[in-house]
């Protein structure tokens, strides 16, 4: 068994043992079912999930096994504040994203919406299997 996965198993019971290497941390608060992420969930879709700082800059083959198991194929929504300076208008864009291997070191932008309900409905329909990671060639 992979040593980082063992650390995460300990983390599940004690909460004190994150996966940490020189530049990357993955701990219980980053997991989809953490209290922090559950509180930001609508219809099973996590809105603005609490993720590692370098989640969008980490090669998939360098990610801890538990992170791949947790997030591979799980669509989530990231809220972006968009400011149109010409009109001084501020509005939100809801990005549906997923860690699926289409981009080598970050989540894939699947689609953008200006309506949260539409984004949630789209994210609920998108799903791939974690097992697909094995065949992705990472």
Phi, psi and omega in degrees: 000140180299136184296325179292330178289323177299316178301320181288330174296319176298319180302322181297329181266326185254332183079001186249004189238079179284159169281121180223128167240197186302330189226000189220136177234137173223114184229180188303326179293345178272347185287148184302327183266012177294156180303318181299315180284325178298324180290349180247027185250133175234124180051037177085000180252129181275128179259126181050061182298151174280110184236162175303150182305321183261022181305322182271015181216030184238124176302139185300324181286353177259357181282148175298149181304318181296325178294318177298314179298324182284318192248345182294120178083002180262109179289143176219168182243133177244127181270130180242131175273124181246127181244121174267105185292331181296325182252355187058030177269142175239129176214164183259142171243133179255111179267126171269121185234159179203139173278102186224001177090354178295329175242136191289339186222020177199177177287156180268134172282113182274316182191154177245146180224158171254002179237122183297319181298320177295320179297317179298314180299321178294314181298324180295330181281336185271122179203133172235166183271143177302327181300336178297338178299320182301324182269003184279352175081025180271000000 
